[in-house]
């Protein structure tokens, strides 16, 4: 993703239309009182995500067919309204949402947002590819207030609050983990909403995948961890989990090794571990064979563990 960073003082409507389009996605902007308009915007990328925080006077935006035709449409826009009110419309779904509301818009289809009063909004642009493997039909989610009766909403809001305040990260590894965690939280929120409608939260596909990833993340450094153990803890078969993960090009075993490699990279980055040998870090993060560790690490980072450590400690 292009590094699109913005941090404005109060700007007029003409500047707002230009900057907001670059910071989020192309939209058509309308304002009844352009001369009285004032807006403040900050935005920055986090991996494949674009995070924007907007405070502005009343106006409306529309994703029109012309804009869809000339711009990327493989994106979703997740919105969290910190203050104000919004009239949301997409796919014949119309909803009026208030402070605290969370909703999803699909950039591949027309939608309209109308803010009748001054508002404060966080918008996250994310690729469909990160969400679609979990859901066969995203149209069920658009324009709904996902925060209503949601246990996940408080976790999502706390995370997004930090995400809007953090524009720089220490390494690509941290960015990858933050991106993944953000998508996992949103998937859990979406799954909760759909499962509320279908009355089977425990067995929703998205919920299972998120729980699998969370369990592996917490136990990957255990050298005895197996796919069967993960399946037993989640309460479904390894075959079923692998079917779900295959939609992301993963399997249980690959996910376990992937997490171990990420955790080993974290240890290699930490200056407090410079005295520790490569083999020590390999065994600590669940690898039983140093040669296998080196091959797996190089496949993921394109350098050996020793080279990675030298690059981190001597970036120039």
C-alpha positions as CSV (number, residue, x, y, z in Angstrom):
1,X,0.0,0.0,0.0
2,X,1.2,3.5,-0.8
3,X,2.2,5.4,2.3
4,X,-0.7,7.8,2.5
5,X,-0.2,10.0,5.7
6,X,-2.2,13.1,6.5
7,X,-2.5,15.3,9.5
8,X,-4.4,18.5,8.9
9,X,-5.4,21.5,10.9
10,X,-8.9,22.9,10.2
11,X,-9.5,23.0,6.4
12,X,-12.2,24.3,4.2
13,X,-14.6,22.1,2.1
14,X,-12.7,22.2,-1.1
15,X,-9.5,21.0,0.6
16,X,-11.6,18.4,2.5
17,X,-12.9,16.8,-0.6
18,X,-9.4,16.4,-2.0
19,X,-7.7,15.2,1.1
20,X,-10.5,12.9,2.4
21,X,-10.6,11.2,-1.0
22,X,-6.8,10.4,-0.9
23,X,-6.9,9.4,2.8
24,X,-9.9,7.0,2.5
25,X,-11.5,6.1,-0.8
26,X,-12.9,8.3,-3.7
27,X,-16.3,9.6,-2.7
28,X,-18.6,12.4,-4.0
29,X,-18.9,15.1,-1.3
30,X,-21.8,17.6,-0.8
31,X,-22.3,20.3,1.7
32,X,-25.2,22.8,2.1
33,X,-23.0,25.4,3.8
34,X,-19.6,25.2,2.3
35,X,-18.6,28.6,3.6
36,X,-19.1,27.5,7.2
37,X,-17.5,24.1,6.8
38,X,-14.5,23.1,8.9
39,X,-12.8,19.7,9.1
40,X,-9.8,18.0,10.7
41,X,-8.4,14.8,9.4
42,X,-5.5,12.5,10.3
43,X,-4.7,9.2,8.5
44,X,-1.9,6.6,8.2
45,X,-1.4,3.1,6.8
46,X,-1.0,0.0,9.0
47,X,0.1,-2.7,6.7
48,X,-2.8,-3.4,4.3
49,X,-5.1,-1.2,6.3
50,X,-5.7,2.6,6.0
51,X,-6.7,4.2,9.3
52,X,-8.4,7.6,9.3
53,X,-9.8,9.9,12.0
54,X,-12.2,12.6,10.8
55,X,-13.9,15.5,12.6
56,X,-16.0,17.7,10.4
57,X,-19.1,19.9,9.9
58,X,-22.3,18.4,8.6
59,X,-22.1,17.1,5.0
60,X,-22.9,14.0,2.9
61,X,-20.8,11.5,0.9
62,X,-21.7,9.1,-1.9
63,X,-20.0,6.2,-3.6
64,X,-21.3,6.6,-7.1
65,X,-21.2,4.2,-10.1
66,X,-18.7,6.5,-11.8
67,X,-16.3,6.4,-8.9
68,X,-16.7,2.7,-8.5
69,X,-15.8,2.2,-12.2
70,X,-12.6,4.4,-12.0
71,X,-11.3,3.3,-8.6
72,X,-10.4,0.2,-6.6
73,X,-13.5,-1.6,-5.5
74,X,-12.0,-4.6,-3.7
75,X,-12.2,-2.8,-0.4
76,X,-14.4,-2.5,2.6
77,X,-14.8,0.5,4.8
78,X,-15.4,0.0,8.5
79,X,-16.7,3.0,10.4
80,X,-16.9,3.8,14.1
81,X,-18.9,7.0,15.0
82,X,-17.3,8.6,18.1
83,X,-19.7,11.5,18.2
84,X,-22.7,12.7,16.1
85,X,-25.3,11.0,13.9
86,X,-25.2,9.4,10.5
87,X,-27.9,8.2,8.0
88,X,-26.4,5.1,6.3
89,X,-27.8,3.6,3.0
90,X,-26.5,0.7,0.9
91,X,-28.2,-2.2,-0.9
92,X,-31.6,-0.9,0.1
93,X,-30.6,-1.1,3.7
94,X,-31.2,2.2,5.4
95,X,-30.3,2.9,9.0
96,X,-29.8,5.9,11.3
97,X,-26.9,5.4,13.7
98,X,-25.8,7.4,16.7
99,X,-22.7,7.9,18.8
100,X,-20.8,4.6,19.4
101,X,-22.2,2.9,16.3
102,X,-20.1,0.7,14.0
103,X,-21.0,-0.2,10.5
104,X,-19.5,-1.6,7.3
105,X,-19.7,-0.3,3.7
106,X,-18.7,-2.2,0.6
107,X,-16.8,0.0,-1.8
108,X,-17.7,-2.2,-4.8
109,X,-21.3,-1.0,-4.6
110,X,-23.1,2.3,-4.2
111,X,-23.6,3.7,-0.8
112,X,-24.4,7.0,0.9
113,X,-23.6,8.6,4.3
114,X,-25.3,11.7,5.5
115,X,-24.0,13.5,8.6
116,X,-26.7,16.0,9.7
117,X,-24.5,17.5,12.5
118,X,-20.9,17.9,13.4
119,X,-19.3,14.5,13.8
120,X,-16.2,12.5,14.9
121,X,-15.5,9.4,13.0
122,X,-12.9,6.6,12.6
123,X,-12.8,4.9,9.3
124,X,-10.7,1.8,8.5
125,X,-10.2,0.8,4.8
126,X,-9.4,-2.9,4.5
127,X,-9.0,-5.3,1.6
128,X,-11.9,-7.7,1.0
129,X,-9.4,-10.6,0.8
130,X,-8.8,-10.3,4.5
131,X,-12.5,-10.7,5.4
132,X,-14.2,-12.6,2.6
133,X,-12.7,-16.1,3.3
134,X,-14.9,-16.1,6.5
135,X,-18.2,-15.0,5.0
136,X,-20.0,-16.1,1.8
137,X,-22.2,-13.0,1.7
138,X,-20.9,-9.7,3.0
139,X,-24.1,-7.9,2.0
140,X,-25.7,-9.2,5.2
141,X,-23.4,-6.9,7.1
142,X,-23.6,-3.6,5.3
143,X,-25.3,-0.6,6.9
144,X,-26.1,-2.5,10.1
145,X,-25.2,-1.1,13.5
146,X,-22.7,-3.8,14.5
147,X,-22.3,-2.4,18.0
148,X,-25.8,-3.1,19.1
149,X,-26.0,-5.9,21.8
150,X,-22.4,-6.7,20.9
151,X,-19.8,-8.1,23.4
152,X,-17.0,-7.6,20.9
153,X,-17.7,-3.9,20.2
154,X,-15.9,-2.8,23.4
155,X,-12.8,-4.7,22.4
156,X,-12.9,-3.4,18.9
157,X,-13.3,0.2,20.1
158,X,-10.5,0.0,22.6
159,X,-8.2,-1.4,19.8
160,X,-9.2,1.2,17.3
161,X,-8.6,4.0,19.8
162,X,-5.0,2.8,20.0
163,X,-4.7,2.3,16.3
164,X,-5.7,5.9,15.5
165,X,-3.1,7.2,18.0
166,X,-0.2,5.0,16.8
167,X,1.1,6.0,13.4
168,X,4.6,4.5,13.6
169,X,5.6,1.0,14.5
170,X,9.0,-0.4,15.4
171,X,9.3,-3.0,12.7
172,X,7.4,-4.7,9.8
173,X,6.8,-7.7,12.1
174,X,4.9,-5.5,14.5
175,X,2.9,-4.0,11.6
176,X,2.0,-7.5,10.4
177,X,0.8,-8.6,13.9
178,X,-1.2,-5.4,14.4
179,X,-2.9,-5.8,11.0
180,X,-3.7,-9.4,11.7
181,X,-5.1,-8.6,15.1
182,X,-7.2,-5.8,13.7
183,X,-8.7,-8.1,11.1
184,X,-9.3,-10.9,13.6
185,X,-11.2,-8.5,15.9
186,X,-13.4,-7.2,13.0
187,X,-14.1,-10.8,11.9
188,X,-15.1,-11.7,15.4
189,X,-17.5,-8.6,15.5
190,X,-19.0,-9.5,12.1
191,X,-19.4,-13.2,13.1
192,X,-21.1,-12.2,16.3
193,X,-23.6,-10.1,14.4
194,X,-24.4,-12.8,11.8
195,X,-24.5,-15.5,14.5
196,X,-27.0,-13.4,16.5
197,X,-29.2,-13.5,13.4
198,X,-28.7,-17.3,12.9
199,X,-28.5,-18.2,16.7
200,X,-25.4,-20.3,16.5
201,X,-22.4,-18.2,17.5
202,X,-20.3,-21.1,18.9
203,X,-20.2,-22.9,15.5
204,X,-19.9,-20.0,13.1
205,X,-17.0,-20.4,10.7
206,X,-15.5,-17.1,11.5
207,X,-15.7,-17.6,15.2
208,X,-13.9,-21.0,14.9
209,X,-11.1,-19.6,12.8
210,X,-10.5,-16.7,15.2
211,X,-10.5,-19.0,18.3
212,X,-8.1,-21.3,16.5
213,X,-5.7,-18.4,15.8
214,X,-6.0,-17.1,19.4
215,X,-5.3,-20.5,20.9
216,X,-2.2,-21.0,18.6
217,X,-1.0,-17.5,19.4
218,X,-1.1,-18.3,23.1
219,X,0.5,-21.8,22.9
220,X,2.8,-21.7,19.8
221,X,5.9,-21.7,21.9
222,X,5.0,-25.1,23.4
223,X,7.0,-27.6,21.4
224,X,4.4,-30.2,22.2
225,X,1.5,-28.3,20.6
226,X,-0.2,-30.2,17.8
227,X,-3.1,-29.6,15.5
228,X,-5.1,-32.3,17.3
229,X,-4.7,-30.4,20.6
230,X,-5.9,-27.2,19.0
231,X,-8.9,-29.1,17.5
232,X,-9.7,-30.7,20.9
233,X,-9.7,-27.4,22.6
234,X,-11.9,-25.7,20.0
235,X,-14.3,-28.7,19.9
236,X,-14.2,-29.5,16.2
237,X,-12.2,-31.9,14.0
238,X,-8.7,-31.1,12.6
239,X,-10.2,-31.8,9.1
240,X,-12.9,-29.2,9.5
241,X,-10.4,-26.6,10.8
242,X,-8.1,-27.3,7.9
243,X,-11.0,-26.9,5.5
244,X,-11.7,-23.4,7.0
245,X,-8.0,-22.4,7.0
246,X,-7.5,-23.6,3.4
247,X,-9.6,-20.6,2.3
248,X,-6.6,-18.4,3.5
249,X,-4.0,-20.8,2.0
250,X,-3.2,-22.1,5.4
251,X,-3.4,-25.3,7.4
252,X,-3.2,-26.0,11.2
253,X,0.5,-27.1,11.0
254,X,1.5,-24.1,8.8
255,X,-0.3,-21.7,11.1
256,X,1.6,-23.2,14.1
257,X,5.0,-22.9,12.4
258,X,4.1,-19.4,11.2
259,X,3.3,-18.2,14.7
260,X,6.5,-19.7,16.0
261,X,8.6,-17.9,13.4
262,X,7.0,-14.6,14.3
263,X,7.7,-15.1,18.0
264,X,11.3,-16.1,17.2
265,X,11.7,-12.8,15.2
266,X,10.3,-10.9,18.2
267,X,13.0,-12.4,20.4
268,X,15.7,-11.7,17.8
269,X,14.7,-8.0,17.7
270,X,14.8,-7.6,21.4
271,X,18.2,-6.1,22.6
272,X,17.8,-8.0,25.8
273,X,18.3,-11.3,23.9
274,X,21.6,-10.4,22.1
275,X,23.5,-12.8,24.4
276,X,21.2,-15.7,23.4
277,X,22.2,-18.1,20.7
278,X,20.1,-18.8,17.6
279,X,19.6,-22.4,18.8
280,X,18.4,-21.2,22.2
281,X,15.8,-18.9,20.6
282,X,14.7,-21.8,18.2
283,X,14.1,-24.2,21.1
284,X,12.3,-21.4,23.2
285,X,9.8,-20.8,20.4
286,X,8.8,-24.4,19.9
287,X,11.3,-25.7,17.3
288,X,13.0,-29.0,18.0
289,X,15.5,-28.8,15.2
290,X,17.7,-25.8,14.5
291,X,18.1,-26.6,10.8
292,X,14.3,-26.7,10.4
293,X,14.1,-23.4,12.2
294,X,16.6,-21.8,9.9
295,X,14.8,-23.1,6.8
296,X,11.4,-22.0,8.0
297,X,12.6,-18.6,9.1
298,X,14.4,-17.9,5.8
299,X,11.3,-19.0,3.9
300,X,9.3,-16.3,5.7
301,X,11.8,-13.4,6.0
302,X,14.1,-14.2,3.0
303,X,17.1,-14.1,5.3
304,X,18.6,-16.5,7.9
305,X,18.0,-15.8,11.6
306,X,21.6,-14.6,12.0
307,X,21.3,-12.3,9.1
308,X,17.9,-11.0,10.4
309,X,19.5,-10.2,13.8
310,X,22.4,-8.4,12.2
311,X,20.0,-6.3,10.0
312,X,17.9,-5.4,13.0
313,X,20.9,-4.4,15.2
314,X,22.7,-2.6,12.3
315,X,20.0,-1.2,10.0
316,X,22.5,0.9,8.1
